[in-house]
Amino acid sequence: MKKEQKNNIPRPRPISEDNLKLLRELCSESGVDFDTVKNLLDTVRKYAFMERRRGIYEDFIEIINSDLETKT
């Protein structure tokens, strides 16, 4: 894995196109919004290599609330 120059925190690899395609299919089969799941996964990846994940739950809540607002 490559490391950022500034603070030597490793960065997660991008999700491959094959995995995105599979995720899209699974979301479709399950009736789950792909963009919401992708945003949640991106958030997990953003916090993956941090010592403290302060704020991750708030980010999850924001994503889920945003999804709920678009559906009502």
C-alpha positions as a Markdown table, in Angstrom:
| # | Residue | x | y | z |
|---|---|---|---|---|
| 1 | Met | 0.0 | 0.0 | 0.0 |
| 2 | Lys | 1.2 | 3.5 | -0.8 |
| 3 | Lys | 1.6 | 5.9 | 2.0 |
| 4 | Glu | 0.7 | 9.6 | 2.1 |
| 5 | Gln | 3.7 | 11.9 | 2.1 |
| 6 | Lys | 2.5 | 14.2 | 4.9 |
| 7 | Asn | 1.8 | 11.9 | 7.8 |
| 8 | Asn | 2.7 | 8.4 | 6.7 |
| 9 | Ile | -0.8 | 7.1 | 7.1 |
| 10 | Pro | -1.4 | 4.3 | 4.6 |
| 11 | Arg | -4.3 | 4.9 | 2.2 |
| 12 | Pro | -6.7 | 2.1 | 1.3 |
| 13 | Arg | -6.9 | 1.0 | -2.3 |
| 14 | Pro | -9.8 | 2.2 | -4.4 |
| 15 | Ile | -12.6 | -0.3 | -4.8 |
| 16 | Ser | -12.2 | -2.2 | -8.1 |
| 17 | Glu | -14.6 | -1.9 | -10.9 |
| 18 | Asp | -15.5 | -5.6 | -10.5 |
| 19 | Asn | -16.3 | -5.1 | -6.9 |
| 20 | Leu | -18.4 | -2.0 | -7.6 |
| 21 | Lys | -20.3 | -4.0 | -10.2 |
| 22 | Leu | -20.9 | -6.8 | -7.7 |
| 23 | Leu | -21.9 | -4.3 | -5.0 |
| 24 | Arg | -24.4 | -2.7 | -7.4 |
| 25 | Glu | -25.9 | -6.1 | -8.2 |
| 26 | Leu | -26.2 | -7.1 | -4.6 |
| 27 | Cys | -27.8 | -3.8 | -3.7 |
| 28 | Ser | -30.3 | -4.2 | -6.5 |
| 29 | Glu | -31.2 | -7.7 | -5.5 |
| 30 | Ser | -31.6 | -6.7 | -1.8 |
| 31 | Gly | -33.5 | -3.5 | -2.5 |
| 32 | Val | -30.8 | -1.4 | -0.9 |
| 33 | Asp | -29.7 | 2.0 | -2.3 |
| 34 | Phe | -26.3 | 1.5 | -3.9 |
| 35 | Asp | -25.1 | 5.1 | -3.3 |
| 36 | Thr | -25.9 | 4.9 | 0.4 |
| 37 | Val | -24.0 | 1.7 | 0.8 |
| 38 | Lys | -21.1 | 3.1 | -1.3 |
| 39 | Asn | -21.0 | 6.2 | 0.9 |
| 40 | Leu | -21.0 | 4.1 | 4.1 |
| 41 | Leu | -18.1 | 2.0 | 2.7 |
| 42 | Asp | -16.2 | 5.1 | 1.6 |
| 43 | Thr | -16.6 | 6.4 | 5.2 |
| 44 | Val | -15.3 | 3.2 | 6.7 |
| 45 | Arg | -12.3 | 3.4 | 4.3 |
| 46 | Lys | -11.7 | 7.0 | 5.2 |
| 47 | Tyr | -11.4 | 6.1 | 8.9 |
| 48 | Ala | -9.6 | 2.8 | 8.3 |
| 49 | Phe | -6.1 | 3.7 | 9.2 |
| 50 | Met | -6.8 | 6.4 | 11.8 |
| 51 | Glu | -5.8 | 5.7 | 15.4 |
| 52 | Arg | -9.0 | 7.2 | 16.6 |
| 53 | Arg | -12.1 | 7.1 | 14.6 |
| 54 | Arg | -13.8 | 10.1 | 16.2 |
| 55 | Gly | -16.7 | 11.2 | 14.2 |
| 56 | Ile | -17.4 | 8.0 | 12.2 |
| 57 | Tyr | -20.8 | 7.4 | 13.8 |
| 58 | Glu | -21.8 | 10.9 | 13.2 |
| 59 | Asp | -20.8 | 10.5 | 9.6 |
| 60 | Phe | -22.9 | 7.2 | 9.4 |
| 61 | Ile | -25.9 | 9.0 | 10.9 |
| 62 | Glu | -25.6 | 11.9 | 8.4 |
| 63 | Ile | -25.4 | 9.5 | 5.4 |
| 64 | Ile | -28.4 | 7.4 | 6.6 |
| 65 | Asn | -30.5 | 10.5 | 7.4 |
| 66 | Ser | -29.7 | 11.9 | 4.0 |
| 67 | Asp | -30.8 | 8.7 | 2.4 |
| 68 | Leu | -34.0 | 8.7 | 4.4 |
| 69 | Glu | -34.7 | 12.3 | 3.5 |
| 70 | Thr | -34.4 | 11.5 | -0.2 |
| 71 | Lys | -36.9 | 8.6 | 0.1 |
| 72 | Thr | -39.6 | 10.6 | 1.9 |
